[in-house]
Amino acid sequence: MKLLVPVKRVVDYNVKVRVKSDGSAVETAGVKMSMNPFDEIAVEEAVRLKEKGIVTEIVAVSAGVTGCQETIRTALAMGADRGILVETDVPLEPLAVAKILKALVDKEGAELVILGKQAIDDDMNATGQMLAALLGWPQGTFASKVEIAGGTATVTREVDGGLETIALQLPAIITADLRLNEPRYASLPNIMKARKKPIDIIKPADLGVDPSPRLTTLKVSEPPARKAGIKVPDVATLIDKLRNEAKVI
């Protein structure tokens, strides 16, 4: 079974995000970039499925600028077999990414797609669901446990009320939640081997996809500074302020 695992290049989670001086976007020049953490979890799950003999080939996919090749190399070092970069300078929205992934699924003949439930830059949480809709495949979102046997994927997913377990007939889409696994660190030998693994570079037009944005960003601004807290002498004063000033009780 061939598995497709999309990986997104985002600002590293340890970096303090800053807005450009003109308010047009987030500053990325000279900023450390890395793989979206939820996608790392997806790659780890894909590699574990291959180690169990369930998956025969893992194809890591990314869409975006040339620098996304480094994100794919990280996935290759973790255990993916080859990579595909859909290269474009156009800002990508979830629907465009879903259309690109659908075209690649059709082209590659993949039977399973595992991707992060959301990206930490835009928090859209929509690509997996849109891809499932475009393909007409069942989906298991927010997965915290995945078991595959006999053409069925049993997915334990995190919901508001606790945990829900569903059975999906393959082919299917699975989006990884935080507690699905703990991604491995790529060893130096595997990092060296990843340099020799192939990455195919194509354009959205090669897949028949127009990635033009449907949304226009009017302004990006930092959240207002948080006001300093105050100390109160007793519980009665606290309740009074919560009731009459904050008006939360």
C-alpha positions in Angstrom: 0.0 0.0 0.0 1.3 3.4 -1.0 0.9 6.2 1.6 1.0 9.9 0.9 2.1 12.2 3.8 1.9 16.0 3.2 4.4 18.1 5.1 4.2 21.9 5.5 7.1 24.4 6.0 6.2 26.8 8.8 8.0 29.2 11.2 9.6 27.1 13.9 7.5 26.8 17.0 10.3 28.2 19.2 10.5 31.4 17.2 8.6 34.5 18.4 6.4 35.5 15.4 6.7 39.1 14.3 4.5 41.1 11.9 6.1 43.0 9.0 6.3 46.7 9.5 3.7 47.3 6.7 1.2 45.0 8.3 1.0 42.8 5.2 2.1 39.5 6.6 4.2 37.7 9.2 7.9 38.2 8.9 9.7 35.1 7.5 13.0 36.6 6.1 15.9 35.3 8.1 13.5 33.3 10.4 14.1 29.7 11.3 11.7 27.4 9.4 10.8 23.8 10.2 8.3 21.1 9.6 4.8 21.7 11.0 4.8 19.7 14.3 1.5 17.9 13.5 3.0 16.8 10.2 6.0 15.4 12.0 3.6 13.2 13.9 2.0 12.1 10.6 5.4 11.2 9.2 6.2 9.2 12.3 2.9 7.3 12.1 3.6 6.6 8.4 7.0 5.2 9.2 5.6 3.0 11.9 3.1 1.6 9.5 5.8 0.8 7.1 7.9 -0.9 9.8 4.9 -3.1 10.5 4.8 -4.1 6.9 1.4 -2.5 6.2 2.7 0.3 4.0 5.2 -0.4 1.1 6.1 3.1 0.1 5.9 6.5 1.8 5.8 9.6 -0.4 6.4 12.9 1.3 4.7 15.9 -0.4 5.0 19.6 0.1 3.7 22.6 -1.7 5.3 26.0 -1.7 8.6 27.7 -2.3 11.9 26.1 -3.1 12.8 26.0 0.6 10.2 23.4 1.1 12.7 20.9 -0.2 14.4 21.0 3.2 11.1 20.1 4.9 10.8 17.1 2.5 14.4 16.1 3.3 13.5 16.0 7.0 10.7 13.6 6.2 13.0 11.5 4.1 15.5 11.4 7.0 12.7 10.2 9.3 12.0 7.3 6.9 10.0 8.4 3.9 11.1 6.9 0.6 10.8 9.8 -1.8 9.5 13.3 -2.1 7.4 15.5 -4.4 7.6 19.3 -4.3 4.8 21.2 -5.9 6.7 24.5 -6.4 4.8 27.8 -6.4 5.3 31.3 -4.9 1.6 31.8 -4.6 0.3 31.9 -1.0 -1.6 28.6 -0.7 -5.0 28.2 1.0 -6.4 24.9 2.2 -8.7 24.3 -0.8 -5.8 24.8 -3.2 -3.6 22.4 -1.2 -6.4 19.9 -1.1 -6.8 20.1 -4.9 -3.0 19.6 -5.3 -3.1 16.6 -3.0 -6.1 15.1 -4.8 -4.3 15.3 -8.1 -1.2 13.6 -6.6 -3.3 10.9 -5.0 -4.8 10.1 -8.4 -1.4 10.3 -10.1 0.4 8.1 -7.5 -2.4 5.7 -6.8 -2.1 6.2 -3.0 -4.5 4.3 -0.8 -3.9 6.2 2.4 -3.1 9.9 3.3 -2.0 10.8 6.7 -1.4 14.5 7.5 -1.3 16.8 10.5 -4.7 17.9 11.8 -3.7 21.6 11.3 -0.7 23.8 10.7 0.6 26.0 13.5 0.9 29.1 11.2 -2.7 29.6 10.1 -4.5 27.0 12.3 -6.9 26.4 9.5 -7.6 22.7 10.3 -9.4 22.2 6.9 -7.1 20.6 4.3 -7.6 17.0 5.4 -11.4 17.4 5.5 -11.4 19.2 2.1 -9.2 16.4 0.6 -11.6 13.7 1.8 -14.5 15.6 0.3 -12.8 16.0 -3.1 -11.8 12.3 -3.2 -15.0 11.0 -1.7 -13.0 9.0 0.9 -13.9 8.4 4.5 -11.9 10.4 7.0 -10.7 10.0 10.6 -9.7 13.4 12.0 -7.9 14.2 15.3 -6.5 10.7 15.5 -4.8 9.7 18.7 -4.5 6.0 17.7 -4.5 4.2 14.4 -4.7 0.5 13.6 -4.9 -0.9 10.1 -5.8 -4.5 9.3 -7.7 -6.3 6.5 -8.4 -3.1 4.5 -9.9 -1.3 7.5 -8.4 1.5 9.5 -9.6 1.7 13.1 -9.1 5.3 14.3 -9.5 6.5 17.9 -10.2 10.2 17.6 -10.3 13.0 20.2 -13.6 14.7 20.5 -15.1 17.2 22.9 -16.7 14.4 25.0 -13.6 12.2 25.2 -12.6 9.6 22.7 -14.5 8.1 19.7 -13.4 5.0 17.8 -14.4 4.7 14.2 -13.7 2.1 11.4 -12.8 3.4 7.9 -12.7 1.3 4.8 -9.5 2.1 2.8 -8.7 4.2 0.9 -9.1 6.9 3.6 -7.8 10.2 5.0 -6.4 10.4 8.6 -5.3 13.6 10.3 -2.9 13.3 13.2 -3.5 14.8 16.7 -0.8 15.6 19.2 -1.1 12.3 21.2 -0.9 10.0 18.3 2.9 9.4 18.8 6.2 11.0 19.6 8.2 11.7 16.4 11.7 10.2 16.3 14.9 12.2 15.8 16.5 11.6 12.5 19.9 10.0 12.9 23.0 11.4 11.2 23.3 8.3 8.8 19.7 8.7 7.8 20.1 12.5 7.3 23.0 11.6 4.9 20.9 9.0 3.1 18.1 11.4 2.7 20.3 13.6 0.6 20.4 10.9 -2.0 16.7 10.1 -2.0 14.8 11.6 -5.0 12.6 14.7 -4.9 10.4 15.3 -8.0 9.7 19.0 -8.6 6.6 19.9 -10.5 4.3 22.9 -10.8 0.6 23.2 -9.9 -0.2 23.6 -13.6 1.3 20.2 -14.3 -1.5 18.8 -12.1 -4.2 21.0 -13.6 -4.6 23.0 -10.5 -4.9 26.8 -10.2 -3.6 27.8 -6.7 -4.7 31.4 -7.0 -5.9 32.7 -3.5 -9.6 33.2 -3.0 -9.0 35.4 0.1 -7.3 38.8 0.4 -5.5 39.7 3.6 -6.4 43.2 4.5 -4.1 43.6 7.5 -2.0 41.6 9.9 -1.4 42.9 13.4 0.0 41.7 16.7 -2.4 41.1 19.6 -2.8 43.9 22.1 -0.4 43.9 25.0 -1.8 42.1 28.0 -2.7 44.4 30.9 -0.9 43.9 34.2 -2.8 42.1 36.9 -3.6 43.5 40.4 -3.6 42.1 43.9 -6.7 42.4 46.0 -6.8 42.3 49.8 -9.5 39.7 50.3 -12.1 37.4 48.6 -14.9 40.0 49.0 -13.0 42.6 47.0 -12.2 40.0 44.3 -15.8 39.0 44.0 -16.8 42.7 43.8 -14.4 43.4 41.0 -15.4 40.3 39.0 -19.0 41.3 39.3 -18.9 45.0 38.8 -15.7 45.7 36.8 -15.0 42.5 34.8 -18.8 41.6 34.7 -18.0 37.9 34.5 -20.2 36.8 37.4 
